[in-house]
Amino acid sequence: MILFVSGRTDVPAFYAKWFMNRYKEGFVDTRNPFYHQLVSRIEFSDVDLLFFCSKNPAPMIPYLPSFDIPAFFHVTVTPYRKDIEPNLADKKAVLESVKELSRLLGKENVVIRYDPVFLSETYDVDYHLRAFRRLTEELKGYVKTIIISFLDECKSVKRNADILGAREFTEDDYRRIGEGFSSMAAEAGMVVQTCYEERNLFEYGFYPGECLSAAQAFALTGKKFKTQTARKGGGCRCAKMCDIGDYNCCPHGCKYCYANFSPEDIAKNMARHDPNSSLLLGHIEEGDIIKIRRE
């Protein structure tokens, strides 16, 4: 099993101690987001790979030597300011964390996400080209892959439309970003890829790929994994994984976030967090149905 930690909230940034407690305990519980009483229990003896996704991996780094399971990291680094990402850690510090991860895990196991890309009066193509060059120059020799995605129309994007000020891409915008990002990455010994975007920009130098492919997972674990063909209409070919996060419990406050669609619930949900609980939020309740999940 591949444990995804997490696409629903930033566990490394805010809940690293909880995760380490679960690892020591030997299991972790996660509620079904659509059926509250159904709880999946994942035993770490069944976990073959830890797939972390974060905007600030620093709090998780001290725990990495304690894991006897391979780890793979996605770190999201975007160029937006406090108007869009009000509560993010200092980005220079995040880049230093990326370098430390690369030294610990190897550059093939640390991927940068420049995600999402959107255009506005403030964040135009020229702005992104300058930011992307700084990123590739800073991380030259530390990472091999940068994954790009574009802004999706989720609840947060609709609610924050006036703040984002996002405009439609023209074909020339796509061309300049595709050719510019590709050439900058190549100069730094990197590749740029997309994972099943409507515009994948292959014609402008991007590479096809997955967030975590079955081949990458096999290289890290020696085991074969199914792919998540149900995602995004069947086009996504990422290795199948199990997410243990919860929605609406990340205080980063990013205006485009699909996982924080109810801002008024974030503080309330975070107050329910107990680092000693088997669940990220709250505790096991009377009437809960706990099922051992295995792949």
Short mmCIF file of the C-alpha atoms (twelve columns), coordinates in Angstrom:
data_MODEL
# 
_entry.id   MODEL 
# 
loop_
_atom_site.group_PDB 
_atom_site.id 
_atom_site.type_symbol 
_atom_site.label_atom_id 
_atom_site.label_alt_id 
_atom_site.label_comp_id 
_atom_site.label_asym_id 
_atom_site.label_seq_id 
_atom_site.Cartn_x 
_atom_site.Cartn_y 
_atom_site.Cartn_z 
_atom_site.pdbx_PDB_model_num 
ATOM 1   C CA . MET A 1   0.000   0.000  0.000   1 
ATOM 2   C CA . ILE A 2   1.065   3.587  -0.735  1 
ATOM 3   C CA . LEU A 3   0.072   5.961  2.058   1 
ATOM 4   C CA . PHE A 4   -0.672  9.473  0.790   1 
ATOM 5   C CA . VAL A 5   0.119   12.052 3.486   1 
ATOM 6   C CA . SER A 6   -1.864  13.990 2.194   1 
ATOM 7   C CA . GLY A 7   -3.889  15.544 -0.610  1 
ATOM 8   C CA . ARG A 8   -6.545  16.784 1.809   1 
ATOM 9   C CA . THR A 9   -4.399  18.762 4.255   1 
ATOM 10  C CA . ASP A 10  -0.739  19.550 4.912   1 
ATOM 11  C CA . VAL A 11  0.145   16.830 7.407   1 
ATOM 12  C CA . PRO A 12  3.934   17.427 7.318   1 
ATOM 13  C CA . ALA A 13  3.505   21.146 8.055   1 
ATOM 14  C CA . PHE A 14  0.902   20.964 10.836  1 
ATOM 15  C CA . TYR A 15  0.453   17.395 12.029  1 
ATOM 16  C CA . ALA A 16  3.918   15.803 11.892  1 
ATOM 17  C CA . LYS A 17  3.926   14.876 15.587  1 
ATOM 18  C CA . TRP A 18  0.552   13.151 15.227  1 
ATOM 19  C CA . PHE A 19  1.797   11.170 12.236  1 
ATOM 20  C CA . MET A 20  4.905   10.024 14.092  1 
ATOM 21  C CA . ASN A 21  2.739   8.986  17.035  1 
ATOM 22  C CA . ARG A 22  0.618   6.896  14.683  1 
ATOM 23  C CA . TYR A 23  3.705   5.315  13.170  1 
ATOM 24  C CA . LYS A 24  4.997   4.337  16.620  1 
ATOM 25  C CA . GLU A 25  1.551   2.978  17.541  1 
ATOM 26  C CA . GLY A 26  1.522   0.878  14.373  1 
ATOM 27  C CA . PHE A 27  -1.738  2.018  12.787  1 
ATOM 28  C CA . VAL A 28  -3.666  5.088  11.657  1 
ATOM 29  C CA . ASP A 29  -7.430  5.623  11.243  1 
ATOM 30  C CA . THR A 30  -9.111  7.792  8.639   1 
ATOM 31  C CA . ARG A 31  -12.796 8.643  8.226   1 
ATOM 32  C CA . ASN A 32  -14.575 8.267  4.948   1 
ATOM 33  C CA . PRO A 33  -15.309 11.913 3.969   1 
ATOM 34  C CA . PHE A 34  -18.708 10.888 2.571   1 
ATOM 35  C CA . TYR A 35  -19.802 8.447  5.289   1 
ATOM 36  C CA . HIS A 36  -18.837 9.741  8.741   1 
ATOM 37  C CA . GLN A 37  -19.199 6.485  10.683  1 
ATOM 38  C CA . LEU A 38  -17.044 4.449  8.302   1 
ATOM 39  C CA . VAL A 39  -13.418 4.413  9.475   1 
ATOM 40  C CA . SER A 40  -10.573 2.779  7.585   1 
ATOM 41  C CA . ARG A 41  -7.740  1.452  9.724   1 
ATOM 42  C CA . ILE A 42  -4.362  1.206  8.031   1 
ATOM 43  C CA . GLU A 43  -1.690  -0.860 9.731   1 
ATOM 44  C CA . PHE A 44  1.824   0.336  8.976   1 
ATOM 45  C CA . SER A 45  2.908   -3.272 8.492   1 
ATOM 46  C CA . ASP A 46  0.823   -3.094 5.279   1 
ATOM 47  C CA . VAL A 47  2.373   0.198  4.098   1 
ATOM 48  C CA . ASP A 48  5.099   -0.081 1.464   1 
ATOM 49  C CA . LEU A 49  5.695   3.604  0.689   1 
ATOM 50  C CA . LEU A 50  5.067   6.962  2.378   1 
ATOM 51  C CA . PHE A 51  4.102   9.627  -0.159  1 
ATOM 52  C CA . PHE A 52  4.247   13.057 1.504   1 
ATOM 53  C CA . CYS A 53  2.843   16.224 -0.073  1 
ATOM 54  C CA . SER A 54  3.506   19.570 1.601   1 
ATOM 55  C CA . LYS A 55  4.132   23.284 1.297   1 
ATOM 56  C CA . ASN A 56  6.377   23.194 4.343   1 
ATOM 57  C CA . PRO A 57  8.083   19.831 4.939   1 
ATOM 58  C CA . ALA A 58  10.436  21.131 7.666   1 
ATOM 59  C CA . PRO A 59  8.483   19.769 10.680  1 
ATOM 60  C CA . MET A 60  8.531   16.245 9.197   1 
ATOM 61  C CA . ILE A 61  12.248  16.150 8.355   1 
ATOM 62  C CA . PRO A 62  13.511  15.306 11.880  1 
ATOM 63  C CA . TYR A 63  11.282  12.210 11.917  1 
ATOM 64  C CA . LEU A 64  12.425  10.764 8.569   1 
ATOM 65  C CA . PRO A 65  15.365  8.749  9.961   1 
ATOM 66  C CA . SER A 66  12.890  6.926  12.230  1 
ATOM 67  C CA . PHE A 67  10.875  5.461  9.350   1 
ATOM 68  C CA . ASP A 68  11.824  2.040  8.000   1 
ATOM 69  C CA . ILE A 69  9.466   2.579  5.045   1 
ATOM 70  C CA . PRO A 70  10.693  4.387  1.885   1 
ATOM 71  C CA . ALA A 71  9.574   8.018  1.594   1 
ATOM 72  C CA . PHE A 72  8.795   10.131 -1.469  1 
ATOM 73  C CA . PHE A 73  8.071   13.874 -1.304  1 
ATOM 74  C CA . HIS A 74  6.168   16.422 -3.332  1 
ATOM 75  C CA . VAL A 75  6.871   19.964 -2.173  1 
ATOM 76  C CA . THR A 76  4.704   22.733 -3.595  1 
ATOM 77  C CA . VAL A 77  6.588   25.966 -4.280  1 
ATOM 78  C CA . THR A 78  4.600   28.734 -5.942  1 
ATOM 79  C CA . PRO A 79  5.484   32.400 -6.575  1 
ATOM 80  C CA . TYR A 80  2.397   34.039 -5.108  1 
ATOM 81  C CA . ARG A 81  2.394   36.658 -2.362  1 
ATOM 82  C CA . LYS A 82  0.355   37.014 0.819   1 
ATOM 83  C CA . ASP A 83  -2.739  38.128 -1.098  1 
ATOM 84  C CA . ILE A 84  -3.040  34.593 -2.478  1 
ATOM 85  C CA . GLU A 85  -1.142  32.501 0.088   1 
ATOM 86  C CA . PRO A 86  -1.500  34.447 3.355   1 
ATOM 87  C CA . ASN A 87  -0.050  31.995 5.867   1 
ATOM 88  C CA . LEU A 88  2.709   30.104 4.111   1 
ATOM 89  C CA . ALA A 89  6.140   29.627 5.651   1 
ATOM 90  C CA . ASP A 90  9.016   31.749 4.342   1 
ATOM 91  C CA . LYS A 91  9.731   30.388 0.880   1 
ATOM 92  C CA . LYS A 92  13.492  30.659 1.237   1 
ATOM 93  C CA . ALA A 93  13.219  28.393 4.265   1 
ATOM 94  C CA . VAL A 94  11.042  25.985 2.262   1 
ATOM 95  C CA . LEU A 95  13.707  25.798 -0.444  1 
ATOM 96  C CA . GLU A 96  16.305  24.980 2.194   1 
ATOM 97  C CA . SER A 97  14.025  22.175 3.383   1 
ATOM 98  C CA . VAL A 98  13.840  20.869 -0.186  1 
ATOM 99  C CA . LYS A 99  17.623  20.747 -0.317  1 
ATOM 100 C CA . GLU A 100 17.747  18.870 2.981   1 
ATOM 101 C CA . LEU A 101 15.169  16.373 1.719   1 
ATOM 102 C CA . SER A 102 17.234  15.867 -1.419  1 
ATOM 103 C CA . ARG A 103 20.304  15.119 0.663   1 
ATOM 104 C CA . LEU A 104 18.364  12.644 2.816   1 
ATOM 105 C CA . LEU A 105 16.250  10.884 0.177   1 
ATOM 106 C CA . GLY A 106 17.987  11.539 -3.132  1 
ATOM 107 C CA . LYS A 107 16.943  14.049 -5.773  1 
ATOM 108 C CA . GLU A 108 14.916  11.460 -7.680  1 
ATOM 109 C CA . ASN A 109 12.626  11.144 -4.644  1 
ATOM 110 C CA . VAL A 110 11.896  14.855 -4.166  1 
ATOM 111 C CA . VAL A 111 9.583   16.501 -6.702  1 
ATOM 112 C CA . ILE A 112 8.634   20.178 -6.897  1 
ATOM 113 C CA . ARG A 113 5.064   21.168 -7.667  1 
ATOM 114 C CA . TYR A 114 4.666   24.596 -9.277  1 
ATOM 115 C CA . ASP A 115 0.962   24.327 -8.766  1 
ATOM 116 C CA . PRO A 116 -1.402  25.898 -9.646  1 
ATOM 117 C CA . VAL A 117 -0.437  28.307 -12.400 1 
ATOM 118 C CA . PHE A 118 -2.898  31.118 -13.048 1 
ATOM 119 C CA . LEU A 119 -2.599  34.454 -14.790 1 
ATOM 120 C CA . SER A 120 -3.831  37.821 -13.573 1 
ATOM 121 C CA . GLU A 121 -2.914  41.478 -13.799 1 
ATOM 122 C CA . THR A 122 -0.398  40.944 -10.990 1 
ATOM 123 C CA . TYR A 123 0.789   37.444 -11.872 1 
ATOM 124 C CA . ASP A 124 1.277   37.627 -15.614 1 
ATOM 125 C CA . VAL A 125 3.413   35.427 -17.874 1 
ATOM 126 C CA . ASP A 126 6.526   37.555 -17.378 1 
ATOM 127 C CA . TYR A 127 6.120   37.267 -13.603 1 
ATOM 128 C CA . HIS A 128 5.941   33.469 -13.827 1 
ATOM 129 C CA . LEU A 129 8.932   33.270 -16.139 1 
ATOM 130 C CA . ARG A 130 11.064  35.273 -13.706 1 
ATOM 131 C CA . ALA A 131 9.864   33.227 -10.734 1 
ATOM 132 C CA . PHE A 132 10.436  29.926 -12.477 1 
ATOM 133 C CA . ARG A 133 13.982  30.878 -13.428 1 
ATOM 134 C CA . ARG A 134 14.781  31.734 -9.809  1 
ATOM 135 C CA . LEU A 135 13.312  28.413 -8.725  1 
ATOM 136 C CA . THR A 136 15.317  26.302 -11.166 1 
ATOM 137 C CA . GLU A 137 18.535  28.173 -10.453 1 
ATOM 138 C CA . GLU A 138 18.069  27.786 -6.700  1 
ATOM 139 C CA . LEU A 139 17.332  24.052 -6.876  1 
ATOM 140 C CA . LYS A 140 19.794  23.049 -9.579  1 
ATOM 141 C CA . GLY A 141 21.336  19.751 -8.565  1 
ATOM 142 C CA . TYR A 142 18.715  19.054 -5.893  1 
ATOM 143 C CA . VAL A 143 15.650  17.958 -7.883  1 
ATOM 144 C CA . LYS A 144 15.040  16.340 -11.244 1 
ATOM 145 C CA . THR A 145 11.329  16.946 -11.818 1 
ATOM 146 C CA . ILE A 146 8.910   19.861 -11.586 1 
ATOM 147 C CA . ILE A 147 5.193   19.163 -12.000 1 
ATOM 148 C CA . ILE A 148 2.951   21.919 -13.330 1 
ATOM 149 C CA . SER A 149 -0.796  22.169 -13.067 1 
ATOM 150 C CA . PHE A 150 -3.264  24.901 -13.893 1 
ATOM 151 C CA . LEU A 151 -5.997  26.468 -11.796 1 
ATOM 152 C CA . ASP A 152 -9.100  24.287 -11.389 1 
ATOM 153 C CA . GLU A 153 -12.541 25.790 -10.854 1 
ATOM 154 C CA . CYS A 154 -13.283 24.539 -7.350  1 
ATOM 155 C CA . LYS A 155 -15.431 26.130 -4.629  1 
ATOM 156 C CA . SER A 156 -12.547 28.191 -3.244  1 
ATOM 157 C CA . VAL A 157 -11.657 29.566 -6.668  1 
ATOM 158 C CA . LYS A 158 -15.248 30.625 -7.266  1 
ATOM 159 C CA . ARG A 159 -15.522 32.213 -3.815  1 
ATOM 160 C CA . ASN A 160 -12.206 34.052 -4.159  1 
ATOM 161 C CA . ALA A 161 -12.580 35.040 -7.806  1 
ATOM 162 C CA . ASP A 162 -12.186 38.746 -7.063  1 
ATOM 163 C CA . ILE A 163 -9.003  38.167 -5.053  1 
ATOM 164 C CA . LEU A 164 -7.456  35.827 -7.606  1 
ATOM 165 C CA . GLY A 165 -8.403  37.955 -10.605 1 
ATOM 166 C CA . ALA A 166 -7.592  35.007 -12.852 1 
ATOM 167 C CA . ARG A 167 -7.982  35.439 -16.598 1 
ATOM 168 C CA . GLU A 168 -8.165  32.950 -19.441 1 
ATOM 169 C CA . PHE A 169 -4.937  31.750 -21.080 1 
ATOM 170 C CA . THR A 170 -4.327  32.536 -24.705 1 
ATOM 171 C CA . GLU A 171 -2.426  30.113 -26.903 1 
ATOM 172 C CA . ASP A 172 0.515   32.500 -26.817 1 
ATOM 173 C CA . ASP A 173 0.438   32.359 -22.994 1 
ATOM 174 C CA . TYR A 174 0.627   28.570 -23.122 1 
ATOM 175 C CA . ARG A 175 3.439   28.707 -25.668 1 
ATOM 176 C CA . ARG A 176 5.543   31.174 -23.681 1 
ATOM 177 C CA . ILE A 177 5.089   29.252 -20.430 1 
ATOM 178 C CA . GLY A 178 5.676   25.882 -22.077 1 
ATOM 179 C CA . GLU A 179 8.783   26.881 -24.011 1 
ATOM 180 C CA . GLY A 180 10.132  29.111 -21.240 1 
ATOM 181 C CA . PHE A 181 9.688   26.633 -18.395 1 
ATOM 182 C CA . SER A 182 11.025  23.757 -20.489 1 
ATOM 183 C CA . SER A 183 14.201  25.565 -21.507 1 
ATOM 184 C CA . MET A 184 14.891  26.861 -17.986 1 
ATOM 185 C CA . ALA A 185 14.407  23.405 -16.503 1 
ATOM 186 C CA . ALA A 186 16.690  21.831 -19.096 1 
ATOM 187 C CA . GLU A 187 19.421  24.360 -18.270 1 
ATOM 188 C CA . ALA A 188 19.189  23.214 -14.638 1 
ATOM 189 C CA . GLY A 189 19.168  19.500 -15.486 1 
ATOM 190 C CA . MET A 190 15.446  19.116 -14.797 1 
ATOM 191 C CA . VAL A 191 12.303  18.191 -16.694 1 
ATOM 192 C CA . VAL A 192 8.847   19.749 -16.464 1 
ATOM 193 C CA . GLN A 193 5.800   17.525 -16.644 1 
ATOM 194 C CA . THR A 194 2.054   17.617 -16.229 1 
ATOM 195 C CA . CYS A 195 -0.211  14.908 -14.837 1 
ATOM 196 C CA . TYR A 196 -3.378  14.709 -16.907 1 
ATOM 197 C CA . GLU A 197 -4.089  18.404 -17.450 1 
ATOM 198 C CA . GLU A 198 -6.491  19.604 -20.127 1 
ATOM 199 C CA . ARG A 199 -3.500  21.426 -21.593 1 
ATOM 200 C CA . ASN A 200 -0.435  19.276 -21.090 1 
ATOM 201 C CA . LEU A 201 1.899   21.492 -23.190 1 
ATOM 202 C CA . PHE A 202 3.761   18.520 -24.655 1 
ATOM 203 C CA . GLU A 203 4.032   20.433 -27.911 1 
ATOM 204 C CA . TYR A 204 6.041   23.094 -26.068 1 
ATOM 205 C CA . GLY A 205 8.483   20.780 -24.327 1 
ATOM 206 C CA . PHE A 206 6.678   19.426 -21.269 1 
ATOM 207 C CA . TYR A 207 6.942   15.707 -20.552 1 
ATOM 208 C CA . PRO A 208 4.070   13.274 -19.924 1 
ATOM 209 C CA . GLY A 209 4.133   11.769 -16.469 1 
ATOM 210 C CA . GLU A 210 2.376   11.023 -13.210 1 
ATOM 211 C CA . CYS A 211 2.539   12.485 -9.715  1 
ATOM 212 C CA . LEU A 212 3.763   9.060  -8.628  1 
ATOM 213 C CA . SER A 213 3.881   6.385  -11.293 1 
ATOM 214 C CA . ALA A 214 3.637   2.659  -10.712 1 
ATOM 215 C CA . ALA A 215 7.177   2.420  -12.107 1 
ATOM 216 C CA . GLN A 216 8.489   4.909  -9.530  1 
ATOM 217 C CA . ALA A 217 6.687   3.061  -6.750  1 
ATOM 218 C CA . PHE A 218 8.174   -0.235 -7.959  1 
ATOM 219 C CA . ALA A 219 11.670  1.268  -7.960  1 
ATOM 220 C CA . LEU A 220 11.226  2.323  -4.327  1 
ATOM 221 C CA . THR A 221 9.493   -0.791 -3.033  1 
ATOM 222 C CA . GLY A 222 10.036  -3.664 -5.440  1 
ATOM 223 C CA . LYS A 223 6.265   -4.136 -5.566  1 
ATOM 224 C CA . LYS A 224 3.726   -3.645 -8.326  1 
ATOM 225 C CA . PHE A 225 0.788   -1.288 -7.813  1 
ATOM 226 C CA . LYS A 226 -2.463  -0.684 -9.638  1 
ATOM 227 C CA . THR A 227 -3.150  2.708  -11.148 1 
ATOM 228 C CA . GLN A 228 -5.931  5.121  -10.190 1 
ATOM 229 C CA . THR A 229 -7.824  4.937  -13.449 1 
ATOM 230 C CA . ALA A 230 -11.026 6.175  -11.780 1 
ATOM 231 C CA . ARG A 231 -9.577  9.628  -11.175 1 
ATOM 232 C CA . LYS A 232 -10.264 12.506 -13.551 1 
ATOM 233 C CA . GLY A 233 -12.383 10.484 -15.912 1 
ATOM 234 C CA . GLY A 234 -9.900  7.647  -16.200 1 
ATOM 235 C CA . GLY A 235 -7.012  9.700  -17.579 1 
ATOM 236 C CA . CYS A 236 -4.871  9.794  -14.438 1 
ATOM 237 C CA . ARG A 237 -2.320  6.974  -14.342 1 
ATOM 238 C CA . CYS A 238 -0.838  7.614  -10.893 1 
ATOM 239 C CA . ALA A 239 -0.199  4.609  -8.686  1 
ATOM 240 C CA . LYS A 240 -3.154  3.790  -6.459  1 
ATOM 241 C CA . MET A 241 -2.768  5.202  -2.960  1 
ATOM 242 C CA . CYS A 242 -4.663  5.743  0.289   1 
ATOM 243 C CA . ASP A 243 -5.123  9.292  1.641   1 
ATOM 244 C CA . ILE A 244 -5.332  9.693  5.421   1 
ATOM 245 C CA . GLY A 245 -6.036  13.435 5.601   1 
ATOM 246 C CA . ASP A 246 -9.170  15.456 6.310   1 
ATOM 247 C CA . TYR A 247 -10.629 18.441 4.485   1 
ATOM 248 C CA . ASN A 248 -10.920 21.941 5.943   1 
ATOM 249 C CA . CYS A 249 -8.124  21.683 8.503   1 
ATOM 250 C CA . CYS A 250 -5.178  23.449 6.861   1 
ATOM 251 C CA . PRO A 251 -4.428  27.024 8.025   1 
ATOM 252 C CA . HIS A 252 -2.249  27.969 5.048   1 
ATOM 253 C CA . GLY A 253 -5.274  29.867 3.715   1 
ATOM 254 C CA . CYS A 254 -4.429  29.596 0.009   1 
ATOM 255 C CA . LYS A 255 -7.208  31.229 -1.993  1 
ATOM 256 C CA . TYR A 256 -7.225  28.525 -4.681  1 
ATOM 257 C CA . CYS A 257 -7.252  25.435 -2.418  1 
ATOM 258 C CA . TYR A 258 -9.737  22.700 -3.333  1 
ATOM 259 C CA . ALA A 259 -9.326  21.018 0.075   1 
ATOM 260 C CA . ASN A 260 -10.303 24.068 2.162   1 
ATOM 261 C CA . PHE A 261 -13.753 24.769 0.802   1 
ATOM 262 C CA . SER A 262 -15.242 25.869 4.151   1 
ATOM 263 C CA . PRO A 263 -12.936 28.466 5.761   1 
ATOM 264 C CA . GLU A 264 -15.251 28.976 8.714   1 
ATOM 265 C CA . ASP A 265 -14.688 25.340 9.715   1 
ATOM 266 C CA . ILE A 266 -10.883 25.345 9.708   1 
ATOM 267 C CA . ALA A 267 -10.263 26.673 13.237  1 
ATOM 268 C CA . LYS A 268 -13.109 24.545 14.599  1 
ATOM 269 C CA . ASN A 269 -11.712 21.417 12.971  1 
ATOM 270 C CA . MET A 270 -8.158  22.105 14.065  1 
ATOM 271 C CA . ALA A 271 -9.401  22.449 17.658  1 
ATOM 272 C CA . ARG A 272 -10.616 18.845 17.398  1 
ATOM 273 C CA . HIS A 273 -7.095  17.600 16.651  1 
ATOM 274 C CA . ASP A 274 -5.473  15.484 19.349  1 
ATOM 275 C CA . PRO A 275 -1.914  14.333 18.547  1 
ATOM 276 C CA . ASN A 276 -2.597  11.172 20.553  1 
ATOM 277 C CA . SER A 277 -5.777  10.221 18.687  1 
ATOM 278 C CA . SER A 278 -5.780  7.545  16.007  1 
ATOM 279 C CA . LEU A 279 -7.749  9.992  13.798  1 
ATOM 280 C CA . LEU A 280 -6.421  13.279 12.483  1 
ATOM 281 C CA . LEU A 281 -9.571  15.044 13.717  1 
ATOM 282 C CA . GLY A 282 -11.504 13.958 16.770  1 
ATOM 283 C CA . HIS A 283 -11.659 10.457 18.201  1 
ATOM 284 C CA . ILE A 284 -13.305 7.145  17.506  1 
ATOM 285 C CA . GLU A 285 -16.994 7.462  18.400  1 
ATOM 286 C CA . GLU A 286 -19.663 5.035  19.523  1 
ATOM 287 C CA . GLY A 287 -21.255 3.495  16.473  1 
ATOM 288 C CA . ASP A 288 -18.190 3.892  14.245  1 
ATOM 289 C CA . ILE A 289 -17.565 1.016  11.848  1 
ATOM 290 C CA . ILE A 290 -13.838 0.293  11.743  1 
ATOM 291 C CA . LYS A 291 -12.568 -1.754 8.816   1 
ATOM 292 C CA . ILE A 292 -8.983  -2.800 8.190   1 
ATOM 293 C CA . ARG A 293 -7.943  -1.487 4.798   1 
ATOM 294 C CA . ARG A 294 -5.508  -3.469 2.693   1 
ATOM 295 C CA . GLU A 295 -4.553  -3.196 -0.946  1 
# 
